[in-house]
């Protein structure tokens, strides 16, 4: 790690004992906040599968709208 790098939960013997709880808590919070929203691709955009060993994000324009009941 470079000098001055930010490690939110520390590392090694100084690692935070609550890091797993915090990650679970943020996942729950995001799921709760976003359950009323639906992401849709912008017209003209398409999702293409790519066969690779790793997944890398690409540019995919999307809009957020209210989830229909």
C-alpha positions as CSV (number, residue, x, y, z in Angstrom):
1,X,0.0,0.0,0.0
2,X,1.3,3.5,-0.8
3,X,2.0,5.9,2.1
4,X,-1.2,7.7,3.2
5,X,-3.5,5.1,1.6
6,X,-7.0,5.0,3.1
7,X,-8.0,1.6,4.7
8,X,-11.5,2.1,6.0
9,X,-11.4,-1.0,8.3
10,X,-7.6,-1.1,8.8
11,X,-5.5,-4.1,8.1
12,X,-3.5,-6.8,9.9
13,X,-3.4,-6.8,13.7
14,X,-5.2,-3.4,13.7
15,X,-8.2,-4.6,11.6
16,X,-11.5,-3.5,12.9
17,X,-13.5,-6.2,14.7
18,X,-16.8,-4.8,13.3
19,X,-15.9,-4.8,9.6
20,X,-18.1,-7.8,8.7
21,X,-21.0,-6.3,10.6
22,X,-20.5,-2.9,8.9
23,X,-20.5,-4.5,5.4
24,X,-23.7,-6.4,6.1
25,X,-25.3,-3.3,7.5
26,X,-24.5,-1.2,4.4
27,X,-25.8,-4.0,2.1
28,X,-29.0,-4.0,4.0
29,X,-29.3,-0.2,4.0
30,X,-28.7,0.0,0.2
31,X,-31.2,-2.8,-0.4
32,X,-33.8,-1.0,1.7
33,X,-33.2,2.4,0.1
34,X,-33.3,1.1,-3.5
35,X,-36.2,-1.3,-3.3
36,X,-38.6,1.3,-4.7
37,X,-36.4,2.0,-7.8
38,X,-35.9,0.2,-11.0
39,X,-32.9,0.7,-13.4
40,X,-33.6,0.6,-17.1
41,X,-31.2,1.0,-20.0
42,X,-31.3,4.2,-22.0
43,X,-32.9,3.7,-25.5
44,X,-30.2,2.6,-27.9
45,X,-28.1,0.9,-25.2
46,X,-27.7,-2.9,-25.2
47,X,-26.2,-5.4,-22.8
48,X,-23.6,-7.7,-24.4
49,X,-22.1,-10.7,-22.8
50,X,-18.3,-10.9,-22.9
51,X,-16.4,-14.0,-22.2
52,X,-13.5,-13.1,-19.9
53,X,-11.9,-14.4,-16.8
54,X,-12.7,-11.2,-14.9
55,X,-15.7,-8.9,-15.1
56,X,-14.9,-5.2,-15.8
57,X,-17.4,-2.4,-15.8
58,X,-18.1,-0.7,-19.1
59,X,-20.2,2.3,-20.0
60,X,-23.9,1.4,-19.8
61,X,-26.2,4.4,-19.6
62,X,-29.2,3.8,-17.4
63,X,-32.1,5.7,-15.9
64,X,-33.7,5.2,-12.5
65,X,-37.5,5.1,-12.3
66,X,-40.1,4.1,-9.7
67,X,-40.7,0.4,-9.5
68,X,-44.2,-0.6,-10.8
69,X,-46.3,-2.6,-8.5
